[in-house]
Amino acid sequence: KICAEFVAEFGMNKYKHWLKPLSVVEKESIIELSTSSDMVRDRIEQTYLPFLSKVAAKFGIHKMEISL
């Protein structure tokens, strides 16, 4: 559901480039996104994480974080 809203807001190309390659782990009400690239982590934190966090909150996810 979060990804669908991301695609609606930013488009499928940005989803495929920035989010689809990430590893995702969901524990209780926390989602952890993982990447092996500092550049990808920084870009997602600065550009997309605020939007993702806002959307996730609508679905009961209280925290989203990205790590290496």
PQR file of N, CA, C, O and H, with PARSE charges and radii, in Angstrom:
ATOM      1  N   LYS A   1       0.822  -1.191   0.000 -0.4000 1.5000
ATOM      2  CA  LYS A   1       0.000   0.000   0.000 -0.0000 2.0000
ATOM      3  C   LYS A   1       0.868   1.257   0.000  0.5500 1.7000
ATOM      4  O   LYS A   1       0.562   2.239  -0.677 -0.5500 1.4000
ATOM      5  N   ILE A   2       1.949   1.211   0.766 -0.4000 1.5000
ATOM      6  CA  ILE A   2       2.870   2.359   0.826 -0.0000 2.0000
ATOM      7  C   ILE A   2       3.531   2.557  -0.536  0.5500 1.7000
ATOM      8  O   ILE A   2       3.657   3.683  -1.017 -0.5500 1.4000
ATOM      9  H   ILE A   2       2.197   0.414   1.316  0.4000 1.0000
ATOM     10  N   CYS A   3       3.950   1.457  -1.148 -0.4000 1.5000
ATOM     11  CA  CYS A   3       4.590   1.549  -2.465 -0.0000 2.0000
ATOM     12  C   CYS A   3       3.620   2.090  -3.513  0.5500 1.7000
ATOM     13  O   CYS A   3       4.013   2.879  -4.373 -0.5500 1.4000
ATOM     14  H   CYS A   3       3.848   0.542  -0.758  0.4000 1.0000
ATOM     15  N   ALA A   4       2.368   1.675  -3.447 -0.4000 1.5000
ATOM     16  CA  ALA A   4       1.367   2.167  -4.404 -0.0000 2.0000
ATOM     17  C   ALA A   4       1.205   3.680  -4.290  0.5500 1.7000
ATOM     18  O   ALA A   4       1.084   4.372  -5.302 -0.5500 1.4000
ATOM     19  H   ALA A   4       2.048   1.034  -2.749  0.4000 1.0000
ATOM     20  N   GLU A   5       1.202   4.187  -3.077 -0.4000 1.5000
ATOM     21  CA  GLU A   5       1.096   5.641  -2.897 -0.0000 2.0000
ATOM     22  C   GLU A   5       2.365   6.351  -3.371  0.5500 1.7000
ATOM     23  O   GLU A   5       2.301   7.457  -3.907 -0.5500 1.4000
ATOM     24  H   GLU A   5       1.300   3.626  -2.256  0.4000 1.0000
ATOM     25  N   PHE A   6       3.528   5.701  -3.169 -0.4000 1.5000
ATOM     26  CA  PHE A   6       4.780   6.271  -3.667 -0.0000 2.0000
ATOM     27  C   PHE A   6       4.726   6.385  -5.194  0.5500 1.7000
ATOM     28  O   PHE A   6       5.081   7.420  -5.759 -0.5500 1.4000
ATOM     29  H   PHE A   6       3.580   4.802  -2.734  0.4000 1.0000
ATOM     30  N   VAL A   7       4.284   5.322  -5.848 -0.4000 1.5000
ATOM     31  CA  VAL A   7       4.188   5.329  -7.320 -0.0000 2.0000
ATOM     32  C   VAL A   7       3.220   6.409  -7.784  0.5500 1.7000
ATOM     33  O   VAL A   7       3.497   7.111  -8.756 -0.5500 1.4000
ATOM     34  H   VAL A   7       3.996   4.481  -5.389  0.4000 1.0000
ATOM     35  N   ALA A   8       2.097   6.550  -7.106 -0.4000 1.5000
ATOM     36  CA  ALA A   8       1.127   7.579  -7.483 -0.0000 2.0000
ATOM     37  C   ALA A   8       1.714   8.980  -7.354  0.5500 1.7000
ATOM     38  O   ALA A   8       1.393   9.863  -8.149 -0.5500 1.4000
ATOM     39  H   ALA A   8       1.871   5.979  -6.316  0.4000 1.0000
ATOM     40  N   GLU A   9       2.569   9.186  -6.360 -0.4000 1.5000
ATOM     41  CA  GLU A   9       3.154  10.509  -6.114 -0.0000 2.0000
ATOM     42  C   GLU A   9       4.380  10.786  -6.991  0.5500 1.7000
ATOM     43  O   GLU A   9       4.518  11.881  -7.535 -0.5500 1.4000
ATOM     44  H   GLU A   9       2.829   8.468  -5.714  0.4000 1.0000
ATOM     45  N   PHE A  10       5.270   9.795  -7.128 -0.4000 1.5000
ATOM     46  CA  PHE A  10       6.566  10.025  -7.780 -0.0000 2.0000
ATOM     47  C   PHE A  10       6.745   9.294  -9.111  0.5500 1.7000
ATOM     48  O   PHE A  10       7.638   9.641  -9.884 -0.5500 1.4000
ATOM     49  H   PHE A  10       5.158   8.905  -6.685  0.4000 1.0000
ATOM     50  N   GLY A  11       5.918   8.295  -9.389 -0.4000 1.5000
ATOM     51  CA  GLY A  11       6.014   7.563 -10.652 -0.0000 2.0000
ATOM     52  C   GLY A  11       6.742   6.232 -10.512  0.5500 1.7000
ATOM     53  O   GLY A  11       7.520   6.010  -9.584 -0.5500 1.4000
ATOM     54  H   GLY A  11       5.192   8.013  -8.760  0.4000 1.0000
ATOM     55  N   MET A  12       6.460   5.365 -11.466 -0.4000 1.5000
ATOM     56  CA  MET A  12       7.012   4.012 -11.457 -0.0000 2.0000
ATOM     57  C   MET A  12       8.530   4.015 -11.661  0.5500 1.7000
ATOM     58  O   MET A  12       9.228   3.201 -11.057 -0.5500 1.4000
ATOM     59  H   MET A  12       5.828   5.546 -12.220  0.4000 1.0000
ATOM     60  N   ASN A  13       9.046   4.904 -12.491 -0.4000 1.5000
ATOM     61  CA  ASN A  13      10.493   4.923 -12.723 -0.0000 2.0000
ATOM     62  C   ASN A  13      11.273   5.218 -11.447  0.5500 1.7000
ATOM     63  O   ASN A  13      12.290   4.574 -11.187 -0.5500 1.4000
ATOM     64  H   ASN A  13       8.479   5.565 -12.982  0.4000 1.0000
ATOM     65  N   LYS A  14      10.819   6.172 -10.656 -0.4000 1.5000
ATOM     66  CA  LYS A  14      11.518   6.483  -9.399 -0.0000 2.0000
ATOM     67  C   LYS A  14      11.365   5.336  -8.406  0.5500 1.7000
ATOM     68  O   LYS A  14      12.292   5.038  -7.652 -0.5500 1.4000
ATOM     69  H   LYS A  14       9.993   6.695 -10.868  0.4000 1.0000
ATOM     70  N   TYR A  15      10.203   4.693  -8.402 -0.4000 1.5000
ATOM     71  CA  TYR A  15      10.018   3.527  -7.532 -0.0000 2.0000
ATOM     72  C   TYR A  15      11.018   2.433  -7.900  0.5500 1.7000
ATOM     73  O   TYR A  15      11.700   1.890  -7.031 -0.5500 1.4000
ATOM     74  H   TYR A  15       9.450   4.934  -9.015  0.4000 1.0000
ATOM     75  N   LYS A  16      11.103   2.114  -9.190 -0.4000 1.5000
ATOM     76  CA  LYS A  16      12.012   1.049  -9.635 -0.0000 2.0000
ATOM     77  C   LYS A  16      13.467   1.392  -9.347  0.5500 1.7000
ATOM     78  O   LYS A  16      14.258   0.509  -9.014 -0.5500 1.4000
ATOM     79  H   LYS A  16      10.549   2.555  -9.896  0.4000 1.0000
ATOM     80  N   HIS A  17      13.822   2.660  -9.470 -0.4000 1.5000
ATOM     81  CA  HIS A  17      15.215   3.072  -9.275 -0.0000 2.0000
ATOM     82  C   HIS A  17      15.584   3.184  -7.801  0.5500 1.7000
ATOM     83  O   HIS A  17      16.662   2.740  -7.406 -0.5500 1.4000
ATOM     84  H   HIS A  17      13.179   3.376  -9.740  0.4000 1.0000
ATOM     85  N   TRP A  18      14.704   3.772  -6.971 -0.4000 1.5000
ATOM     86  CA  TRP A  18      15.070   4.094  -5.597 -0.0000 2.0000
ATOM     87  C   TRP A  18      14.545   3.125  -4.546  0.5500 1.7000
ATOM     88  O   TRP A  18      15.268   2.815  -3.598 -0.5500 1.4000
ATOM     89  H   TRP A  18      13.828   4.132  -7.292  0.4000 1.0000
ATOM     90  N   LEU A  19      13.327   2.640  -4.676 -0.4000 1.5000
ATOM     91  CA  LEU A  19      12.757   1.821  -3.606 -0.0000 2.0000
ATOM     92  C   LEU A  19      12.809   0.322  -3.854  0.5500 1.7000
ATOM     93  O   LEU A  19      13.108  -0.445  -2.940 -0.5500 1.4000
ATOM     94  H   LEU A  19      12.740   2.892  -5.445  0.4000 1.0000
ATOM     95  N   LYS A  20      12.526  -0.096  -5.055 -0.4000 1.5000
ATOM     96  CA  LYS A  20      12.448  -1.529  -5.338 -0.0000 2.0000
ATOM     97  C   LYS A  20      13.726  -2.285  -4.970  0.5500 1.7000
ATOM     98  O   LYS A  20      13.628  -3.408  -4.474 -0.5500 1.4000
ATOM     99  H   LYS A  20      12.283   0.527  -5.798  0.4000 1.0000
ATOM    100  N   PRO A  21      14.919  -1.724  -5.189 -0.5600 1.5000
ATOM    101  CA  PRO A  21      16.141  -2.466  -4.847  0.2800 2.0000
ATOM    102  C   PRO A  21      16.415  -2.597  -3.341  0.5500 1.7000
ATOM    103  O   PRO A  21      17.301  -3.356  -2.948 -0.5500 1.4000
ATOM    104  N   LEU A  22      15.685  -1.885  -2.506 -0.4000 1.5000
ATOM    105  CA  LEU A  22      15.950  -1.910  -1.068 -0.0000 2.0000
ATOM    106  C   LEU A  22      15.472  -3.214  -0.434  0.5500 1.7000
ATOM    107  O   LEU A  22      14.502  -3.826  -0.881 -0.5500 1.4000
ATOM    108  H   LEU A  22      14.965  -1.268  -2.825  0.4000 1.0000
ATOM    109  N   SER A  23      16.177  -3.618   0.614 -0.4000 1.5000
ATOM    110  CA  SER A  23      15.697  -4.714   1.456 -0.0000 2.0000
ATOM    111  C   SER A  23      14.746  -4.110   2.468  0.5500 1.7000
ATOM    112  O   SER A  23      15.006  -3.030   3.000 -0.5500 1.4000
ATOM    113  H   SER A  23      16.965  -3.121   0.977  0.4000 1.0000
ATOM    114  N   VAL A  24      13.642  -4.799   2.739 -0.4000 1.5000
ATOM    115  CA  VAL A  24      12.628  -4.283   3.648 -0.0000 2.0000
ATOM    116  C   VAL A  24      12.363  -5.308   4.736  0.5500 1.7000
ATOM    117  O   VAL A  24      12.110  -6.481   4.459 -0.5500 1.4000
ATOM    118  H   VAL A  24      13.431  -5.675   2.307  0.4000 1.0000
ATOM    119  N   VAL A  25      12.425  -4.841   5.989 -0.4000 1.5000
ATOM    120  CA  VAL A  25      12.087  -5.679   7.133 -0.0000 2.0000
ATOM    121  C   VAL A  25      11.040  -4.926   7.944  0.5500 1.7000
ATOM    122  O   VAL A  25      11.235  -3.764   8.303 -0.5500 1.4000
ATOM    123  H   VAL A  25      12.630  -3.888   6.214  0.4000 1.0000
ATOM    124  N   GLU A  26       9.928  -5.599   8.229 -0.4000 1.5000
ATOM    125  CA  GLU A  26       8.882  -4.993   9.049 -0.0000 2.0000
ATOM    126  C   GLU A  26       8.778  -5.764  10.354  0.5500 1.7000
ATOM    127  O   GLU A  26       8.573  -6.977  10.359 -0.5500 1.4000
ATOM    128  H   GLU A  26       9.769  -6.542   7.938  0.4000 1.0000
ATOM    129  N   LYS A  27       8.921  -5.046  11.454 -0.4000 1.5000
ATOM    130  CA  LYS A  27       8.802  -5.622  12.792 -0.0000 2.0000
ATOM    131  C   LYS A  27       7.827  -4.779  13.574  0.5500 1.7000
ATOM    132  O   LYS A  27       8.054  -3.589  13.798 -0.5500 1.4000
ATOM    133  H   LYS A  27       9.087  -4.060  11.449  0.4000 1.0000
ATOM    134  N   GLU A  28       6.736  -5.403  13.991 -0.4000 1.5000
ATOM    135  CA  GLU A  28       5.696  -4.700  14.734 -0.0000 2.0000
ATOM    136  C   GLU A  28       5.282  -3.449  13.965  0.5500 1.7000
ATOM    137  O   GLU A  28       4.718  -3.574  12.878 -0.5500 1.4000
ATOM    138  H   GLU A  28       6.552  -6.368  13.809  0.4000 1.0000
ATOM    139  N   SER A  29       5.534  -2.277  14.474 -0.4000 1.5000
ATOM    140  CA  SER A  29       5.122  -1.057  13.778 -0.0000 2.0000
ATOM    141  C   SER A  29       6.316  -0.252  13.279  0.5500 1.7000
ATOM    142  O   SER A  29       6.268   0.977  13.222 -0.5500 1.4000
ATOM    143  H   SER A  29       5.992  -2.176  15.357  0.4000 1.0000
ATOM    144  N   ILE A  30       7.392  -0.957  12.918 -0.4000 1.5000
ATOM    145  CA  ILE A  30       8.612  -0.316  12.409 -0.0000 2.0000
ATOM    146  C   ILE A  30       8.983  -0.971  11.077  0.5500 1.7000
ATOM    147  O   ILE A  30       8.938  -2.195  10.948 -0.5500 1.4000
ATOM    148  H   ILE A  30       7.431  -1.955  12.964  0.4000 1.0000
ATOM    149  N   ILE A  31       9.346  -0.159  10.100 -0.4000 1.5000
ATOM    150  CA  ILE A  31       9.865  -0.664   8.834 -0.0000 2.0000
ATOM    151  C   ILE A  31      11.302  -0.195   8.709  0.5500 1.7000
ATOM    152  O   ILE A  31      11.592   0.994   8.847 -0.5500 1.4000
ATOM    153  H   ILE A  31       9.383   0.835  10.205  0.4000 1.0000
ATOM    154  N   GLU A  32      12.204  -1.140   8.446 -0.4000 1.5000
ATOM    155  CA  GLU A  32      13.602  -0.798   8.204 -0.0000 2.0000
ATOM    156  C   GLU A  32      13.925  -1.080   6.745  0.5500 1.7000
ATOM    157  O   GLU A  32      13.742  -2.194   6.255 -0.5500 1.4000
ATOM    158  H   GLU A  32      11.968  -2.105   8.335  0.4000 1.0000
ATOM    159  N   LEU A  33      14.405  -0.060   6.070 -0.4000 1.5000
ATOM    160  CA  LEU A  33      14.857  -0.170   4.685 -0.0000 2.0000
ATOM    161  C   LEU A  33      16.373  -0.261   4.713  0.5500 1.7000
ATOM    162  O   LEU A  33      17.025   0.474   5.455 -0.5500 1.4000
ATOM    163  H   LEU A  33      14.555   0.845   6.469  0.4000 1.0000
ATOM    164  N   SER A  34      16.940  -1.154   3.914 -0.4000 1.5000
ATOM    165  CA  SER A  34      18.400  -1.317   3.898 -0.0000 2.0000
ATOM    166  C   SER A  34      18.935  -1.205   2.484  0.5500 1.7000
ATOM    167  O   SER A  34      18.313  -1.657   1.523 -0.5500 1.4000
ATOM    168  H   SER A  34      16.411  -1.751   3.311  0.4000 1.0000
ATOM    169  N   THR A  35      20.109  -0.588   2.383 -0.4000 1.5000
ATOM    170  CA  THR A  35      20.824  -0.467   1.125 -0.0000 2.0000
ATOM    171  C   THR A  35      22.313  -0.616   1.411  0.5500 1.7000
ATOM    172  O   THR A  35      22.740  -0.505   2.559 -0.5500 1.4000
ATOM    173  H   THR A  35      20.614  -0.221   3.164  0.4000 1.0000
ATOM    174  N   SER A  36      23.087  -0.864   0.391 -0.4000 1.5000
ATOM    175  CA  SER A  36      24.535  -0.970   0.567 -0.0000 2.0000
ATOM    176  C   SER A  36      25.251   0.295   0.094  0.5500 1.7000
ATOM    177  O   SER A  36      26.480   0.326   0.026 -0.5500 1.4000
ATOM    178  H   SER A  36      22.740  -0.954  -0.542  0.4000 1.0000
ATOM    179  N   SER A  37      24.490   1.330  -0.229 -0.4000 1.5000
ATOM    180  CA  SER A  37      25.063   2.543  -0.798 -0.0000 2.0000
ATOM    181  C   SER A  37      24.760   3.762   0.074  0.5500 1.7000
ATOM    182  O   SER A  37      23.605   4.036   0.400 -0.5500 1.4000
ATOM    183  H   SER A  37      23.492   1.305  -0.174  0.4000 1.0000
ATOM    184  N   ASP A  38      25.821   4.491   0.448 -0.4000 1.5000
ATOM    185  CA  ASP A  38      25.635   5.745   1.178 -0.0000 2.0000
ATOM    186  C   ASP A  38      24.813   6.741   0.362  0.5500 1.7000
ATOM    187  O   ASP A  38      23.951   7.436   0.901 -0.5500 1.4000
ATOM    188  H   ASP A  38      26.759   4.269   0.183  0.4000 1.0000
ATOM    189  N   MET A  39      25.084   6.803  -0.926 -0.4000 1.5000
ATOM    190  CA  MET A  39      24.398   7.747  -1.796 -0.0000 2.0000
ATOM    191  C   MET A  39      22.896   7.458  -1.835  0.5500 1.7000
ATOM    192  O   MET A  39      22.087   8.382  -1.749 -0.5500 1.4000
ATOM    193  H   MET A  39      25.783   6.238  -1.364  0.4000 1.0000
ATOM    194  N   VAL A  40      22.522   6.189  -1.964 -0.4000 1.5000
ATOM    195  CA  VAL A  40      21.108   5.823  -2.002 -0.0000 2.0000
ATOM    196  C   VAL A  40      20.459   6.133  -0.655  0.5500 1.7000
ATOM    197  O   VAL A  40      19.367   6.699  -0.609 -0.5500 1.4000
ATOM    198  H   VAL A  40      23.180   5.439  -2.034  0.4000 1.0000
ATOM    199  N   ARG A  41      21.116   5.772   0.428 -0.4000 1.5000
ATOM    200  CA  ARG A  41      20.583   6.061   1.767 -0.0000 2.0000
ATOM    201  C   ARG A  41      20.336   7.555   1.940  0.5500 1.7000
ATOM    202  O   ARG A  41      19.264   7.965   2.385 -0.5500 1.4000
ATOM    203  H   ARG A  41      22.003   5.312   0.391  0.4000 1.0000
ATOM    204  N   ASP A  42      21.322   8.357   1.589 -0.4000 1.5000
ATOM    205  CA  ASP A  42      21.202   9.806   1.752 -0.0000 2.0000
ATOM    206  C   ASP A  42      20.075  10.377   0.898  0.5500 1.7000
ATOM    207  O   ASP A  42      19.313  11.227   1.360 -0.5500 1.4000
ATOM    208  H   ASP A  42      22.192   8.024   1.228  0.4000 1.0000
ATOM    209  N   ARG A  43      19.967   9.916  -0.335 -0.4000 1.5000
ATOM    210  CA  ARG A  43      18.927  10.417  -1.242 -0.0000 2.0000
ATOM    211  C   ARG A  43      17.532  10.070  -0.711  0.5500 1.7000
ATOM    212  O   ARG A  43      16.634  10.913  -0.711 -0.5500 1.4000
ATOM    213  H   ARG A  43      20.585   9.225  -0.711  0.4000 1.0000
ATOM    214  N   ILE A  44      17.361   8.846  -0.266 -0.4000 1.5000
ATOM    215  CA  ILE A  44      16.060   8.435   0.245 -0.0000 2.0000
ATOM    216  C   ILE A  44      15.723   9.191   1.523  0.5500 1.7000
ATOM    217  O   ILE A  44      14.591   9.644   1.689 -0.5500 1.4000
ATOM    218  H   ILE A  44      18.090   8.161  -0.266  0.4000 1.0000
ATOM    219  N   GLU A  45      16.686   9.333   2.428 -0.4000 1.5000
ATOM    220  CA  GLU A  45      16.444  10.081   3.664 -0.0000 2.0000
ATOM    221  C   GLU A  45      16.024  11.519   3.374  0.5500 1.7000
ATOM    222  O   GLU A  45      15.090  12.030   3.992 -0.5500 1.4000
ATOM    223  H   GLU A  45      17.606   8.965   2.293  0.4000 1.0000
ATOM    224  N   GLN A  46      16.702  12.165   2.449 -0.4000 1.5000
ATOM    225  CA  GLN A  46      16.456  13.571   2.176 -0.0000 2.0000
ATOM    226  C   GLN A  46      15.223  13.811   1.313  0.5500 1.7000
ATOM    227  O   GLN A  46      14.501  14.787   1.512 -0.5500 1.4000
ATOM    228  H   GLN A  46      17.461  11.750   1.948  0.4000 1.0000
ATOM    229  N   THR A  47      14.986  12.929   0.365 -0.4000 1.5000
ATOM    230  CA  THR A  47      13.960  13.186  -0.634 -0.0000 2.0000
ATOM    231  C   THR A  47      12.658  12.417  -0.403  0.5500 1.7000
ATOM    232  O   THR A  47      11.572  12.964  -0.598 -0.5500 1.4000
ATOM    233  H   THR A  47      15.572  12.135   0.203  0.4000 1.0000
ATOM    234  N   TYR A  48      12.760  11.175   0.005 -0.4000 1.5000
ATOM    235  CA  TYR A  48      11.570  10.328   0.031 -0.0000 2.0000
ATOM    236  C   TYR A  48      11.116   9.881   1.423  0.5500 1.7000
ATOM    237  O   TYR A  48       9.935   9.584   1.605 -0.5500 1.4000
ATOM    238  H   TYR A  48      13.642  10.731   0.163  0.4000 1.0000
ATOM    239  N   LEU A  49      12.003   9.824   2.395 -0.4000 1.5000
ATOM    240  CA  LEU A  49      11.622   9.295   3.701 -0.0000 2.0000
ATOM    241  C   LEU A  49      10.518  10.099   4.388  0.5500 1.7000
ATOM    242  O   LEU A  49       9.650   9.493   5.016 -0.5500 1.4000
ATOM    243  H   LEU A  49      12.963  10.064   2.247  0.4000 1.0000
ATOM    244  N   PRO A  50      10.504  11.426   4.302 -0.5600 1.5000
ATOM    245  CA  PRO A  50       9.383  12.157   4.908  0.2800 2.0000
ATOM    246  C   PRO A  50       8.027  11.734   4.329  0.5500 1.7000
ATOM    247  O   PRO A  50       7.062  11.544   5.070 -0.5500 1.4000
ATOM    248  N   PHE A  51       7.962  11.589   3.009 -0.4000 1.5000
ATOM    249  CA  PHE A  51       6.714  11.144   2.373 -0.0000 2.0000
ATOM    250  C   PHE A  51       6.372   9.722   2.798  0.5500 1.7000
ATOM    251  O   PHE A  51       5.231   9.439   3.164 -0.5500 1.4000
ATOM    252  H   PHE A  51       8.746  11.743   2.408  0.4000 1.0000
ATOM    253  N   LEU A  52       7.355   8.828   2.751 -0.4000 1.5000
ATOM    254  CA  LEU A  52       7.114   7.438   3.126 -0.0000 2.0000
ATOM    255  C   LEU A  52       6.644   7.321   4.570  0.5500 1.7000
ATOM    256  O   LEU A  52       5.739   6.540   4.865 -0.5500 1.4000
ATOM    257  H   LEU A  52       8.282   9.058   2.453  0.4000 1.0000
ATOM    258  N   SER A  53       7.244   8.081   5.463 -0.4000 1.5000
ATOM    259  CA  SER A  53       6.850   8.047   6.872 -0.0000 2.0000
ATOM    260  C   SER A  53       5.418   8.531   7.065  0.5500 1.7000
ATOM    261  O   SER A  53       4.659   7.963   7.850 -0.5500 1.4000
ATOM    262  H   SER A  53       7.979   8.715   5.224  0.4000 1.0000
ATOM    263  N   LYS A  54       5.066   9.574   6.347 -0.4000 1.5000
ATOM    264  CA  LYS A  54       3.708  10.119   6.437 -0.0000 2.0000
ATOM    265  C   LYS A  54       2.679   9.093   5.955  0.5500 1.7000
ATOM    266  O   LYS A  54       1.650   8.893   6.600 -0.5500 1.4000
ATOM    267  H   LYS A  54       5.683  10.035   5.710  0.4000 1.0000
ATOM    268  N   VAL A  55       2.952   8.459   4.848 -0.4000 1.5000
ATOM    269  CA  VAL A  55       2.039   7.447   4.306 -0.0000 2.0000
ATOM    270  C   VAL A  55       1.991   6.232   5.234  0.5500 1.7000
ATOM    271  O   VAL A  55       0.916   5.701   5.511 -0.5500 1.4000
ATOM    272  H   VAL A  55       3.788   8.621   4.323  0.4000 1.0000
ATOM    273  N   ALA A  56       3.143   5.801   5.707 -0.4000 1.5000
ATOM    274  CA  ALA A  56       3.196   4.629   6.589 -0.0000 2.0000
ATOM    275  C   ALA A  56       2.370   4.843   7.847  0.5500 1.7000
ATOM    276  O   ALA A  56       1.738   3.907   8.338 -0.5500 1.4000
ATOM    277  H   ALA A  56       4.016   6.232   5.482  0.4000 1.0000
ATOM    278  N   ALA A  57       2.365   6.053   8.370 -0.4000 1.5000
ATOM    279  CA  ALA A  57       1.600   6.345   9.580 -0.0000 2.0000
ATOM    280  C   ALA A  57       0.109   6.081   9.379  0.5500 1.7000
ATOM    281  O   ALA A  57      -0.590   5.697  10.317 -0.5500 1.4000
ATOM    282  H   ALA A  57       2.877   6.813   7.971  0.4000 1.0000
ATOM    283  N   LYS A  58      -0.370   6.285   8.163 -0.4000 1.5000
ATOM    284  CA  LYS A  58      -1.781   6.005   7.871 -0.0000 2.0000
ATOM    285  C   LYS A  58      -2.096   4.519   8.013  0.5500 1.7000
ATOM    286  O   LYS A  58      -3.250   4.148   8.225 -0.5500 1.4000
ATOM    287  H   LYS A  58       0.198   6.597   7.402  0.4000 1.0000
ATOM    288  N   PHE A  59      -1.084   3.672   7.896 -0.4000 1.5000
ATOM    289  CA  PHE A  59      -1.274   2.231   7.958 -0.0000 2.0000
ATOM    290  C   PHE A  59      -0.763   1.640   9.277  0.5500 1.7000
ATOM    291  O   PHE A  59      -0.577   0.428   9.388 -0.5500 1.4000
ATOM    292  H   PHE A  59      -0.147   3.973   7.723  0.4000 1.0000
ATOM    293  N   GLY A  60      -0.541   2.495  10.265 -0.4000 1.5000
ATOM    294  CA  GLY A  60      -0.143   2.024  11.588 -0.0000 2.0000
ATOM    295  C   GLY A  60       1.343   1.762  11.768  0.5500 1.7000
ATOM    296  O   GLY A  60       1.751   1.167  12.766 -0.5500 1.4000
ATOM    297  H   GLY A  60      -0.692   3.480  10.175  0.4000 1.0000
ATOM    298  N   ILE A  61       2.150   2.196  10.820 -0.4000 1.5000
ATOM    299  CA  ILE A  61       3.607   2.071  10.946 -0.0000 2.0000
ATOM    300  C   ILE A  61       4.098   3.351  11.607  0.5500 1.7000
ATOM    301  O   ILE A  61       3.932   4.441  11.061 -0.5500 1.4000
ATOM    302  H   ILE A  61       1.818   2.680  10.010  0.4000 1.0000
ATOM    303  N   HIS A  62       4.695   3.217  12.770 -0.4000 1.5000
ATOM    304  CA  HIS A  62       5.056   4.396  13.545 -0.0000 2.0000
ATOM    305  C   HIS A  62       6.488   4.866  13.329  0.5500 1.7000
ATOM    306  O   HIS A  62       6.861   5.954  13.770 -0.5500 1.4000
ATOM    307  H   HIS A  62       4.829   2.331  13.214  0.4000 1.0000
ATOM    308  N   LYS A  63       7.283   4.056  12.657 -0.4000 1.5000
ATOM    309  CA  LYS A  63       8.672   4.464  12.442 -0.0000 2.0000
ATOM    310  C   LYS A  63       9.196   3.807  11.166  0.5500 1.7000
ATOM    311  O   LYS A  63       8.982   2.618  10.926 -0.5500 1.4000
ATOM    312  H   LYS A  63       6.981   3.173  12.299  0.4000 1.0000
ATOM    313  N   MET A  64       9.882   4.603  10.362 -0.4000 1.5000
ATOM    314  CA  MET A  64      10.600   4.096   9.192 -0.0000 2.0000
ATOM    315  C   MET A  64      12.019   4.588   9.298  0.5500 1.7000
ATOM    316  O   MET A  64      12.262   5.750   9.624 -0.5500 1.4000
ATOM    317  H   MET A  64      10.056   5.568  10.557  0.4000 1.0000
ATOM    318  N   GLU A  65      12.968   3.697   9.021 -0.4000 1.5000
ATOM    319  CA  GLU A  65      14.369   4.095   9.040 -0.0000 2.0000
ATOM    320  C   GLU A  65      15.092   3.397   7.898  0.5500 1.7000
ATOM    321  O   GLU A  65      14.657   2.361   7.396 -0.5500 1.4000
ATOM    322  H   GLU A  65      12.771   2.753   8.756  0.4000 1.0000
ATOM    323  N   ILE A  66      16.199   3.992   7.508 -0.4000 1.5000
ATOM    324  CA  ILE A  66      17.012   3.407   6.441 -0.0000 2.0000
ATOM    325  C   ILE A  66      18.431   3.233   6.962  0.5500 1.7000
ATOM    326  O   ILE A  66      18.978   4.115   7.623 -0.5500 1.4000
ATOM    327  H   ILE A  66      16.553   4.834   7.916  0.4000 1.0000
ATOM    328  N   SER A  67      19.011   2.089   6.656 -0.4000 1.5000
ATOM    329  CA  SER A  67      20.345   1.797   7.152 -0.0000 2.0000
ATOM    330  C   SER A  67      21.185   1.153   6.064  0.5500 1.7000
ATOM    331  O   SER A  67      20.693   0.784   4.998 -0.5500 1.4000
ATOM    332  H   SER A  67      18.565   1.372   6.119  0.4000 1.0000
ATOM    333  N   LEU A  68      22.468   1.032   6.369 -0.4000 1.5000
ATOM    334  CA  LEU A  68      23.402   0.355   5.464 -0.0000 2.0000
ATOM    335  C   LEU A  68      23.544  -1.089   5.894  0.5500 1.7000
ATOM    336  O   LEU A  68      24.285  -1.848   5.270 -0.5500 1.4000
ATOM    337  H   LEU A  68      22.868   1.331   7.235  0.4000 1.0000
TER
END
